[in-house]
Amino acid sequence: MDAYKDFAYVYDELMDETPYQSWCERIVGLIERYGVSKPVRQARGSLGQEDGASDRKEVLGEKELLLRSERDLVVDLGCGTGTLTQLFYEKGYDMIGVDSSEEMLDVAMQKRDRSGAEILYLLQDMRELELYSTVGTVISVCDSLNYILEEEELLQVFRLVENYLYPGGIFVFDFNTVYKYEEVIGNATIAENREDCSFIWENYYYPEETLNEYDLTVFVHEDGALFRRFTETHLQRGYLVDQVLTLIEKAGLEVVLVRDSDTDKEVSETTERAYVVAKEHRKKENV
């Protein structure tokens, strides 16, 4: 069964302990330190109430305004139900969310419509990413990249990101390591019983391929005393830190920071999730 079908509609409930807020704060700090994107609504506010679009065109020129609009775009790659995308929008960034699951995007767009946020969501496989312009920042968190099972396909994703990054733009992403699958969750069963929704998560680790298969069984409370049961199978691949960094550099990006995502310290042999900041460095800004 395809991943993130029925699961999409209970994903937020089952993932309610995911530290999206702290991830957002961390990435915003990384953008401010290493990147080029700015929170556009805050930037417009700083111009004053009397400064409209026509005034900005006179001051900056249409060409520079266009380049700035690309520079300040942030793409959330593998955005899922859009929780992090919404948080970045609330920070003032222009956001594009990309995901290959129609059901996950359906939930994301429901959130967008309720909040009134102006977020563009694209139904795309990240291995075939196609944007209408360059963007200043690409982010990808919550081990979305671990769903890319072949090294050559991961390299293709990195090359596409490099292609669409604005000059000096950054790519901030995380991934689960081989250690996490091999020593922490591989061949383990995780179960949780809640009032309206319960799940059983069975892991099977294949060391030769560094693949982790997890079979997810979910029970959702519906009308009356009935529960609906559905199952999904997900496959993820664990990657070594050096393996990922080699692919990033091969794609033409410059690695500027690598940290343990849980401790925010240097990675080690027991790092379960790492995050990376990679920078575009081969293009020149044409202003």
Residue, then its C-alpha position, 0 to 999 in steps of 0.5 A: m500500500d502506498a505511504y501516507k494515504d489514510f495515515a495522512y488524516v491522523y498524522d498530526e495527532l500521532m506526531d503531536e510531540t514532533p518539535y516543529q517549533s524548535w526546528c523552526e526557530r533553529i532553521v530561522g537562526l541558520i537562515e539569518r546566519y548563513g542564508v539570503s532569505k528575509p521575512v518579506r512581510q516584516a520587510r514590507g512593514s519596515l518600509g512604512q504604511e505609506d510605501g506601496a508596491s509602486d513606491r518600492k518599484e521606484v526605489l528598487g527597480e522592477k528587476e531588483l524587486l523580482l530578484r528579491s522576491e526569488r531570494d526570499l522564497v522558502v521551499d519546504l521539501g517533503c512538507g507533509t501536512g504543512t505544520l512547519t510550512q505554516l510556522f515559517y509563514e507566520k514568521g513572515y516568509d514567502m512559502i512553497g510546500v512540496d510533497s508527493s502525497e496528495e492526502m498529506l497536501d489535502v490536510a496542509m491546504q485545509k490548514r492554509d484555508r483555515s488560517g488564511a495563509e498565502i502558501l503555494y502547495l505543489l504535488q511533486d516528487m522531490r526527485e522531479l522537483e520543478l519550480y518556476s524560479t530560483v528560491g533563497t532557501v530550501i528546507s527538508v526535515c523530519d527525515s523526508l530524505n530517508y524515503i529516497l532509497e537509492e543513492e543516485e536518486l538522492l544525488q538527483v534531489f541534491r542536484l535539483v536543489e542546487n539548480y533552483l537555489y538563488p545565488g548564495g542560498i542555502f539548503v537545510f535538511d535532516f536525515n536519520t542515520v544508519y545507527k538509528y535504524e540499526e541500533v535504535i528502532g530496527n526490528a522493534t515494535i512500538a505501540e500506543n493506545r489513545e482514546d480516539c486513535s491507536f497504532i502499532w508500528e512494527n520495524y524490520y531492518y535489512p542491514e545489507e541495504t540499510l533499509n528499514e521497513y515499518d508496517l503501520t497499523v492504525f485504529v481510528h475511532e469513528d461513529g458509535a463504538l466502532f474503530r476503523r483499521f487500516t495499514e500502510t507500509h513505509l520504507q526508509r533508508g539510513y545514510l552515513v553522514d560522510q555518505v550524505l556530505t559526499l553527495i552534497e558536494k558532488a551536487g555542487l553545494e558547499v557544506v557549511l555546517v553539520r550537527d547532531s539534530d538532538t544535541d545540536k553538537e558535533v555528530s558522533e557514531t551514536t548520532e541518530r538524526a543529523y542536520v546539514v546546512a549546504k550553500e549554493h556557491r557557483k552562481k552570481e547574483n545578477v542585479 
